[in-house]
Amino acid sequence: MELSIVRIGNSRGLRLPKELLERLGFQDKVEAVVGEHSLTLFPARKPRDGWVEAALAAHAAEDDALLIPDVLEDDVIDGEPW
């Protein structure tokens, strides 16, 4: 597909057809990755998108042990638990 570069104020931009935007799942923002002679656009992801699935996969693989021991877990101060 060939697209024209158009003037937008002092900048330039691409107009993408509505059908293409819908097909690719583009909303208000995209993520752009610049290559040596290329520009790749991806639908913008929400912060922490996919974290739930990653945490569940780590738990299923038993790869979710604490990296730093929980110092409050069984601590007792003056004979009384915290």
C-alpha positions in Angstrom: 0.0 0.0 0.0 1.4 3.4 -0.9 0.6 6.4 1.3 1.2 10.0 0.7 3.1 12.2 3.2 1.0 15.2 3.9 1.7 18.6 5.6 0.2 19.0 9.1 1.1 22.5 10.3 4.9 22.6 10.4 5.2 18.8 10.5 4.4 16.0 8.1 2.3 13.0 8.6 0.6 9.9 7.1 -3.1 9.5 6.8 -4.1 5.9 7.4 -7.4 4.6 6.0 -10.0 3.8 8.6 -10.2 0.2 7.5 -6.5 -0.2 8.1 -6.7 1.4 11.6 -9.5 -0.9 12.5 -7.8 -4.0 11.1 -4.6 -3.3 13.0 -6.3 -2.3 16.3 -4.9 1.3 16.4 -6.7 3.6 18.7 -5.4 7.1 19.7 -1.7 6.1 20.0 0.8 3.8 18.5 4.3 2.6 19.4 6.9 3.3 16.7 10.1 1.3 16.3 12.7 2.9 14.0 14.9 0.6 12.0 17.8 1.4 9.7 15.5 2.0 6.8 12.1 1.2 8.2 9.4 2.4 10.6 7.2 -0.2 12.3 4.0 0.7 14.1 2.3 -1.3 16.8 -0.9 -0.6 18.7 0.1 1.2 21.9 -0.1 -1.1 24.9 -1.5 -0.1 28.3 0.9 0.1 31.2 1.3 -3.3 32.9 -0.5 -5.0 30.0 0.1 -8.7 30.3 1.4 -8.7 33.9 -1.4 -11.0 35.2 -0.6 -13.6 32.6 3.1 -13.4 33.3 2.6 -13.7 37.0 0.4 -16.7 36.6 2.9 -18.3 34.2 5.8 -17.7 36.7 3.7 -19.2 39.5 2.9 -22.3 37.4 6.6 -22.7 36.7 7.4 -22.3 40.4 9.5 -19.3 39.4 8.0 -16.8 41.8 10.1 -17.2 45.0 11.0 -14.0 46.9 14.3 -12.5 45.9 14.7 -10.8 49.2 13.6 -12.7 52.3 10.5 -11.3 54.1 12.1 -9.9 57.2 8.8 -9.3 58.9 7.4 -12.8 58.3 8.2 -14.5 61.6 9.9 -11.6 63.5 9.3 -11.3 67.2 10.2 -8.2 69.1 10.3 -8.3 72.9 8.6 -11.7 72.9 5.6 -10.4 70.9 5.0 -10.9 67.2 4.9 -7.8 65.1 
